[in-house]
Amino acid sequence: MSDCFKGAGIAFDLDGTLVDTAPDLVRALNAVIAEDGLAPIPVGDVRMMVGRGARVLIERAYAVQGVPLKSDAIDPHVARFIDVYREGIADLSRPFDGCIDLLDELQARGSRLSVCTNKPSELADLLIAELGLSQYFERIIGPERTPAKKPDAAHFLSAVADAGPKLAMVGDSEPDVTCARAAGVPVILMAHGYSEIPAGALGADRLLDQFSDLPGALEALWADPD
């Protein structure tokens, strides 16, 4: 019997799904807001604030401290944040437990893996390279490499390209679920991720606590998509 993973297209979100990037995001964020005299934001709080991009993260960091940024100050702060973040992009970030074992298994079974992220492509490329993960992915598709970014289906379709017929999205938050639903493919969320809404309330096909359960979950979804 052939393995259902052979040729299957599996697209992964990056931040909060494959890699715990919050420590480096908070490092950069706190460096930027400290220049304006604001108090540091705890890592736990940042985990609930990421997922909508650097601009929203910075706006929220100022808003929670009662210091809303003027519109003409946002772009310079975003540029400064990205510069600081890029300089140490993998200083504190690490793949979540079980991530590398999972990628090894899926690749060995013939899956075609990709990254589908709203993180700027050049930062996603750099982070994945610094962590030694580049060899697992056929494509790393950030928002500049697709006609429309998540939650649009085009982002997922750009990531999986001609893989298939078995397809799936693995993420951690609402844009991943919405993107997968628009593309008509199964979606699995990892409970360790960064979601403003409790992950269990997002309507994913499966919510997993550990990567070791993911192959079995995919097999079951592909065998019985209903």
C-alpha positions as CSV (number, residue, x, y, z in Angstrom):
1,M,0.0,0.0,0.0
2,S,1.4,3.4,-0.9
3,D,2.0,6.0,1.8
4,C,-0.5,8.8,1.7
5,F,2.2,11.3,2.6
6,K,4.1,10.6,-0.7
7,G,3.7,13.8,-2.7
8,A,1.4,15.4,-0.2
9,G,1.5,19.1,0.1
10,I,1.7,20.4,3.7
11,A,2.1,24.1,4.4
12,F,3.2,25.3,7.8
13,D,2.8,28.6,9.4
14,L,6.1,29.8,11.0
15,D,5.8,31.9,14.1
16,G,4.0,30.1,16.9
17,T,3.7,26.9,14.8
18,L,7.1,25.6,13.9
19,V,9.2,28.1,15.9
20,D,8.8,29.9,19.2
21,T,9.9,33.3,18.0
22,A,8.2,35.3,20.8
23,P,11.5,35.8,22.8
24,D,13.2,37.5,19.9
25,L,10.1,39.5,19.0
26,V,9.9,40.8,22.6
27,R,13.6,41.5,22.6
28,A,13.2,43.8,19.5
29,L,10.0,45.3,20.7
30,N,11.3,46.2,24.1
31,A,14.4,47.8,22.6
32,V,12.2,50.0,20.4
33,I,9.8,51.1,23.1
34,A,12.5,51.7,25.7
35,E,13.7,54.5,23.4
36,D,10.4,56.3,24.2
37,G,10.7,55.5,27.9
38,L,8.1,52.7,28.0
39,A,8.3,49.8,30.3
40,P,9.2,46.3,28.9
41,I,6.4,44.0,27.7
42,P,6.6,40.5,29.2
43,V,7.1,37.7,26.8
44,G,3.8,36.1,27.9
45,D,1.9,39.2,26.9
46,V,3.7,39.4,23.5
47,R,2.6,35.8,22.7
48,M,-1.0,37.1,22.7
49,M,-0.1,40.2,20.6
50,V,1.7,38.7,17.7
51,G,0.2,37.2,14.5
52,R,-0.9,40.4,12.8
53,G,2.5,41.8,11.8
54,A,5.0,44.2,13.3
55,R,2.9,47.3,12.7
56,V,0.0,46.0,14.8
57,L,2.4,44.6,17.5
58,I,4.0,48.0,17.9
59,E,0.7,49.8,18.0
60,R,-0.6,47.4,20.7
61,A,2.5,47.7,22.8
62,Y,2.1,51.5,23.0
63,A,-1.7,51.3,23.4
64,V,-1.6,49.0,26.4
65,Q,0.7,51.5,28.1
66,G,-1.7,54.4,27.4
67,V,0.7,56.0,24.8
68,P,-0.9,55.6,21.4
69,L,1.5,56.3,18.6
70,K,0.7,59.1,16.2
71,S,0.2,57.8,12.6
72,D,3.3,59.5,11.2
73,A,5.5,57.8,13.9
74,I,4.4,54.2,13.2
75,D,6.4,53.6,10.1
76,P,9.8,54.7,11.6
77,H,9.1,52.5,14.7
78,V,8.3,49.5,12.5
79,A,11.5,50.1,10.5
80,R,13.5,50.3,13.7
81,F,11.9,47.2,15.1
82,I,12.7,45.2,12.0
83,D,16.3,46.3,12.0
84,V,16.7,45.3,15.7
85,Y,14.9,42.0,15.2
86,R,16.9,41.1,12.0
87,E,20.2,41.6,13.8
88,G,19.5,38.8,16.3
89,I,16.7,37.0,14.6
90,A,17.6,33.5,16.0
91,D,19.3,34.6,19.2
92,L,16.5,33.3,21.4
93,S,14.1,31.6,18.9
94,R,13.9,27.8,18.8
95,P,11.8,25.2,17.0
96,F,9.1,23.9,19.3
97,D,9.7,20.5,20.9
98,G,9.2,17.7,18.4
99,C,9.3,20.0,15.3
100,I,12.5,18.6,13.8
101,D,11.5,15.0,14.4
102,L,8.2,15.7,12.6
103,L,9.9,17.4,9.6
104,D,12.3,14.5,9.4
105,E,9.4,12.0,9.3
106,L,7.3,13.9,6.8
107,Q,10.2,14.5,4.5
108,A,11.3,10.8,4.7
109,R,7.8,9.7,3.8
110,G,7.9,11.8,0.7
111,S,5.8,14.9,1.7
112,R,6.4,18.2,0.0
113,L,6.7,20.8,2.7
114,S,6.4,24.5,2.6
115,V,6.1,27.6,4.8
116,C,3.0,29.8,4.5
117,T,3.7,32.9,6.7
118,N,2.7,36.5,7.0
119,K,6.2,37.3,8.2
120,P,8.2,39.3,5.7
121,S,9.8,36.8,3.3
122,E,13.4,38.0,3.8
123,L,13.0,37.6,7.6
124,A,11.4,34.1,7.2
125,D,14.3,33.1,4.9
126,L,16.8,34.3,7.4
127,L,15.2,32.8,10.5
128,I,14.8,29.4,8.8
129,A,18.4,29.4,7.6
130,E,19.8,30.5,10.9
131,L,17.9,27.6,12.6
132,G,19.2,25.1,10.1
133,L,15.7,24.2,8.7
134,S,16.0,25.3,5.1
135,Q,16.5,21.8,3.7
136,Y,13.0,20.8,4.8
137,F,11.1,23.2,2.6
138,E,10.5,23.5,-1.1
139,R,9.2,27.0,-0.8
140,I,9.1,29.7,1.9
141,I,6.1,32.0,0.9
142,G,5.9,35.3,2.7
143,P,3.3,38.0,1.8
144,E,5.5,39.4,-1.0
145,R,5.7,36.0,-2.8
146,T,1.9,35.5,-3.2
147,P,-0.9,37.4,-4.9
148,A,-2.7,37.7,-1.6
149,K,-1.6,36.8,1.9
150,K,-3.4,34.8,4.6
151,P,-6.3,34.5,5.2
152,D,-6.6,34.5,1.4
153,A,-6.5,31.0,-0.2
154,A,-4.0,32.3,-2.7
155,H,-1.3,32.2,0.0
156,F,-1.8,28.5,0.7
157,L,-2.0,27.7,-3.0
158,S,1.3,29.6,-3.7
159,A,2.9,27.6,-0.9
160,V,1.9,24.1,-2.0
161,A,2.2,24.8,-5.7
162,D,1.9,21.6,-7.7
163,A,2.0,19.2,-4.7
164,G,-0.9,16.9,-3.9
165,P,-3.5,15.5,-4.2
166,K,-3.3,15.3,-0.4
167,L,-3.1,18.8,1.0
168,A,-3.2,20.4,4.5
169,M,-2.4,23.5,6.4
170,V,-0.8,23.4,9.9
171,G,-0.9,26.6,11.9
172,D,-1.8,28.2,15.2
173,S,-4.3,31.0,14.7
174,E,-7.4,32.3,13.0
175,P,-5.7,33.4,9.7
176,D,-4.5,29.8,9.2
177,V,-8.0,28.4,9.7
178,T,-9.6,31.0,7.5
179,C,-7.0,30.4,4.8
180,A,-7.4,26.7,4.8
181,R,-11.2,26.9,4.7
182,A,-11.0,29.2,1.7
183,A,-8.7,26.8,0.0
184,G,-10.9,23.8,0.8
185,V,-8.2,21.9,2.7
186,P,-7.9,20.3,6.2
187,V,-6.4,22.5,8.9
188,I,-4.6,21.5,12.1
189,L,-3.7,23.9,14.8
190,M,-0.9,23.6,17.4
191,A,-2.0,24.5,20.9
192,H,1.4,25.9,21.8
193,G,0.9,28.8,19.3
194,Y,0.1,32.5,19.3
195,S,-3.6,33.0,19.1
196,E,-5.7,36.0,20.2
197,I,-8.7,33.7,20.3
198,P,-8.4,30.4,22.2
199,A,-7.3,27.9,19.6
200,G,-10.0,25.5,20.5
201,A,-12.6,28.0,19.5
202,L,-11.3,28.5,15.9
203,G,-13.0,25.5,14.3
204,A,-9.9,23.7,13.1
205,D,-10.2,20.0,12.1
206,R,-7.8,19.1,14.9
207,L,-6.1,20.9,17.8
208,L,-2.9,19.1,18.8
209,D,-0.6,19.5,21.9
210,Q,2.4,17.8,20.3
211,F,3.9,17.3,16.9
212,S,4.1,13.5,17.3
213,D,0.3,13.3,16.9
214,L,0.3,15.2,13.6
215,P,1.0,12.4,11.1
216,G,-1.8,10.3,12.6
217,A,-4.2,13.3,12.5
218,L,-3.5,13.9,8.9
219,E,-3.9,10.3,7.9
220,A,-7.3,10.3,9.6
221,L,-8.4,13.6,7.9
222,W,-7.3,12.5,4.5
223,A,-9.0,9.1,4.9
224,D,-12.3,10.7,6.1
225,P,-12.4,14.4,5.2
226,D,-15.9,14.7,6.6
